[in-house]
Amino acid sequence: MRKTKSSQDQATSKAAILGLVLAIIPITALPGLIFSLTAFEHIDAHDLKGKQLAKIGTIIAILWMVVFIIAGFFLFRYFG
């Protein structure tokens, strides 16, 4: 069985934090998605905190991409 650290001693994943920050900014949604998805593997491998941050970053990045796809579709349809 694997030993787990107490939650106070566990470090937060920097990839999860960076993914969340990049996902919030619309122009960097794709790198934010990449960092957030990479953070999941990193968190499990190194027993870190931040899984919730990675989830939120992934959701925000996907929402931005859906907005960009819909906006691009309408812009192309009416002005293209």
Steps between C-alpha positions, in 0.01 A plus 500: 500500500622846416577749773323832464609825651268711709329771301699775673832351389394435140613753244258632241573413140647797314367358173144513637540861611657605170231313305225681690662842450551440126148361459343814645664721234311444172797522265696235695216250544672227298826506701285516815319185392830325428646595840181401684483160333870441561452594865270201559781257420754709689281516812449124512864417431645732766217490758422872486195715569322696228268253329207740549701787344580282200132410458392863512774600254393225260134604515575870448731429204241276334230766548722764337563270205128436455440878503773549238358227277147640518619858443720389209210311343271804510771739383582275207133446416402867498821668389689226314 
